[in-house]
């Protein structure tokens, strides 16, 4: 694919906060078949990493997927170590990012998978995620030199209060949620970008794994197909959570088992009032184009 054939997405801004530094991608040397998995946090990132790992390694057991596919823009891990790690890899590489499309240095050499999930489900999952972090995690992130913006703090006991703050501030840590979704929606027609929705994966995981494989131009060994599918289920991932990242277990109370939660949607329905739901929907609709807002909430693509 020649770079001159298509007007590929370009980075137009930088993003720095307590977690991320978009400039870390400036040092990254792309290969022709690299894969970048992007989400706003708790939208199914690790699930997508697991799917890609199973396609790349054809159903292999016990893959430390988060260690294989590092979060390049996370500023608390030394960049030289991250780059050395991925440069030494000889398999088809796949990396993780939590940057909006307009803050990510993109390459026509790479394929980009973007996964979205209803914002209410993201907020609920993000709350549980932040609550499960150990003091060691917060100390590392907040004490890494170069902190930009407010430090990250463990949320309190009230998930509704957390949700209200999350909606009011459009995400957290100077990291806009709705703009992030819209930025990827705006480049959905780029030939090296595929949008996937959490709801679709939940409804038909095998079908969407094949869709991802086709986009990535990965031929599936049909004899390995049952293992690929099994290893991408939440039951399997939860049971084998400690294999996902032996290095990061100390960041979570009870280890990586707490990191791989349930993948459950709509836990907010029994907590939020009808007025709170309507307020969220009004804000989501005002911050996104109509087609983007509908896809973001449901996974439904326009005709």
C-alpha positions in Angstrom: 0.0 0.0 0.0 1.7 3.2 -1.2 1.5 6.2 1.2 0.7 8.6 -1.8 -2.5 6.7 -2.6 -4.5 7.8 0.4 -4.6 10.9 2.6 -3.8 9.1 5.9 -4.8 10.5 9.2 -2.3 13.0 10.6 -1.5 14.0 14.2 -2.7 17.6 14.8 -2.1 17.9 18.6 -0.3 16.5 21.6 -1.8 15.0 24.7 -0.1 14.9 28.1 -1.6 13.9 31.4 -0.7 11.9 34.4 -0.9 8.7 32.4 0.2 9.5 28.9 2.6 11.4 26.7 1.8 11.3 23.0 5.3 12.4 22.1 6.6 8.9 23.1 5.5 7.7 19.7 8.0 10.0 18.0 10.8 7.6 18.7 8.8 4.5 17.6 10.1 2.8 14.4 7.2 1.3 12.5 7.3 -1.9 10.5 5.2 -2.7 7.5 2.7 -5.0 9.4 2.5 -3.4 12.8 -0.8 -3.5 14.7 -1.9 -0.7 17.1 -4.9 -1.4 19.3 -6.5 1.8 20.6 -9.3 2.5 23.1 -10.4 4.9 25.8 -9.6 2.8 28.9 -11.9 0.0 30.0 -13.5 -0.3 26.6 -12.2 -3.9 26.0 -8.5 -3.1 25.4 -7.1 -6.3 27.0 -9.8 -8.4 25.3 -8.8 -7.0 21.9 -5.1 -7.6 22.7 -6.0 -11.2 23.6 -7.9 -11.6 20.3 -5.0 -10.2 18.3 -2.5 -12.3 20.2 -4.5 -15.5 19.5 -4.6 -14.6 15.8 -0.9 -13.8 15.6 0.1 -16.9 17.6 -2.7 -19.2 16.3 -4.3 -20.2 19.6 -1.1 -20.5 21.8 -1.6 -21.0 25.5 -0.3 -18.8 28.3 0.6 -15.7 26.4 1.7 -12.7 28.5 -0.3 -10.5 26.2 0.1 -7.2 28.1 3.9 -7.7 28.2 4.1 -8.7 24.5 2.0 -5.6 23.5 3.1 -2.7 25.6 1.3 0.6 26.2 3.6 2.9 24.3 2.2 6.2 25.4 2.1 5.3 29.1 4.7 7.7 30.5 5.7 5.9 33.7 7.5 3.0 31.9 11.0 4.0 30.6 10.7 4.7 26.9 14.0 3.3 26.0 13.1 -0.1 27.6 9.7 -0.1 25.8 11.3 0.6 22.4 14.1 -2.0 23.0 11.5 -4.6 23.9 9.4 -4.1 20.7 12.4 -3.7 18.5 13.7 -7.1 19.6 10.4 -8.8 18.7 10.5 -11.0 15.6 6.8 -11.9 15.5 4.2 -9.6 14.0 4.1 -6.8 16.5 1.0 -5.3 18.2 1.0 -2.4 20.6 -1.6 -0.6 22.7 -2.5 3.1 22.9 -5.1 5.1 24.7 -4.6 8.2 22.6 -7.3 10.0 20.5 -6.6 9.6 16.8 -5.7 13.2 16.3 -3.0 13.0 19.0 -1.5 9.7 17.8 1.4 9.6 15.4 0.0 7.2 12.8 1.8 5.3 10.0 0.4 4.0 6.7 2.6 0.9 7.4 0.4 -0.1 10.4 -3.1 -1.3 10.9 -5.2 0.3 13.6 -8.0 -1.4 15.6 -10.2 0.9 17.6 -12.7 -0.5 20.1 -15.5 1.5 21.7 -18.1 0.8 24.4 -21.1 2.6 25.8 -19.7 5.4 28.0 -21.8 4.3 31.0 -20.3 0.9 30.9 -16.8 2.4 30.5 -17.4 4.6 33.6 -18.5 1.6 35.7 -15.6 -0.5 34.6 -13.1 2.4 35.1 -14.4 3.0 38.6 -13.7 -0.7 39.5 -10.4 -0.5 37.8 -9.2 2.6 39.8 -10.5 1.1 43.0 -8.5 -2.1 42.5 -5.2 -0.3 42.0 -2.6 -0.7 44.8 -0.8 2.2 46.4 2.3 1.1 44.4 0.5 2.0 41.2 -0.6 5.4 42.3 2.9 6.2 43.7 4.6 5.2 40.4 2.3 7.2 38.2 2.1 10.3 40.3 5.8 10.4 41.2 7.2 9.7 37.7 9.0 13.0 36.7 7.2 15.1 34.2 3.7 14.9 35.7 1.3 17.0 33.6 -2.1 18.0 35.1 -3.6 16.6 38.3 -2.4 13.4 39.9 -4.5 10.3 39.8 -6.4 9.4 43.0 -8.3 6.4 44.1 -12.1 7.2 43.9 -14.3 7.1 46.9 -17.0 4.5 47.8 -19.9 6.1 45.8 -19.9 4.9 42.2 -22.8 7.3 41.3 -20.7 10.3 42.5 -17.8 9.0 40.4 -20.1 8.7 37.4 -21.4 12.3 37.8 -17.8 13.6 38.0 -16.8 11.5 35.0 -19.7 12.9 32.9 -19.3 16.5 34.1 -15.6 16.5 33.3 -15.9 14.5 30.1 -13.6 11.7 31.4 -10.7 12.2 33.8 -7.1 13.3 33.9 -7.4 15.9 31.1 -8.4 13.0 28.8 -11.6 13.8 27.0 -13.8 10.8 26.5 -16.3 11.9 23.9 -13.7 13.7 21.8 -11.7 10.5 21.8 -14.5 8.5 20.3 -15.3 11.1 17.8 -11.7 11.4 16.6 -11.6 7.7 15.6 -15.1 7.8 14.1 -13.9 10.7 11.9 -11.2 8.5 10.3 -13.2 5.3 10.1 -12.9 5.2 6.3 -9.1 5.2 6.3 -8.0 1.9 4.8 -5.8 1.0 7.7 -8.4 1.6 10.4 -11.1 -0.7 11.7 -13.7 0.2 14.2 -15.1 -2.5 16.5 -17.8 -2.2 19.1 -17.8 -4.0 22.5 -21.5 -5.0 22.0 -20.7 -6.7 18.7 -17.9 -8.7 20.3 -20.2 -9.8 23.1 -23.0 -10.7 20.7 -20.9 -12.6 18.1 -17.3 -13.0 19.2 -16.3 -15.7 16.7 -17.7 -13.6 13.8 -15.9 -10.5 14.9 -12.6 -12.4 15.5 -12.9 -13.4 11.8 -13.7 -9.8 10.8 -10.6 -8.6 12.7 -8.5 -11.4 11.1 -9.6 -10.4 7.6 -8.7 -6.8 8.3 -5.3 -7.7 9.6 -4.8 -10.1 6.7 -4.1 -13.0 9.0 -5.0 -16.5 7.7 -6.6 -18.6 10.4 -5.5 -22.2 10.9 -8.9 -23.8 11.1 -7.5 -26.7 13.2 -6.5 -24.1 15.8 -9.8 -22.1 15.5 -11.5 -23.7 18.5 -8.5 -22.8 20.7 -8.4 -19.3 19.4 -12.1 -18.8 20.3 -11.8 -20.5 23.7 -8.8 -18.4 24.7 -10.7 -15.2 24.0 -13.6 -15.9 26.3 -13.8 -14.0 29.6 -13.9 -17.3 31.5 -10.6 -18.4 30.0 -9.0 -14.9 30.5 -10.2 -14.7 34.1 -9.0 -18.2 34.9 -5.6 -17.5 33.4 -5.4 -13.8 34.5 -1.9 -14.2 36.0 -0.5 -15.1 32.6 -1.7 -11.9 31.0 1.1 -9.8 32.6 3.3 -11.3 35.3 5.0 -7.9 35.6 1.9 -5.9 36.4 0.3 -8.0 39.1 1.6 -5.8 41.9 -0.4 -2.9 40.5 -3.7 -4.6 41.5 -5.2 -5.8 44.7 -5.4 -9.6 44.4 -3.2 -9.5 41.3 -4.3 -9.7 37.7 -7.5 -11.5 38.6 -8.8 -8.1 39.6 -7.7 -6.6 36.3 -9.7 -9.0 34.2 -13.2 -8.2 35.5 -16.5 -9.4 34.1 -17.0 -7.7 30.8 -20.5 -7.0 32.0 -22.6 -4.3 30.4 -25.4 -2.1 31.9 -24.5 -2.5 35.6 -25.5 1.1 35.8 -29.2 0.4 35.1 -29.9 -0.6 38.7 -28.1 2.5 40.0 -28.8 5.5 37.8 -32.2 7.2 37.8 -34.0 7.9 34.6 -33.0 11.6 34.8 -29.4 10.7 35.2 -29.5 8.4 32.2 -31.2 11.1 30.1 -28.6 13.6 31.2 -25.8 11.3 30.1 -27.5 10.7 26.7 -28.1 14.4 26.1 -24.4 15.2 26.8 -23.2 12.3 24.6 -25.5 13.4 21.8 -24.3 17.0 22.1 -20.6 16.1 22.1 -20.7 13.7 19.1 -22.2 13.7 15.6 -25.5 11.8 15.4 -24.0 8.7 13.6 -21.1 8.6 16.0 -23.3 8.9 19.0 -25.6 6.1 17.8 -22.7 3.8 17.0 -21.0 4.6 20.3 -24.1 3.7 22.3 -25.2 0.6 20.3 -22.6 -0.5 17.8 -25.1 0.3 15.0 -23.4 1.6 11.9 -25.3 4.0 9.6 -26.9 2.5 6.4 
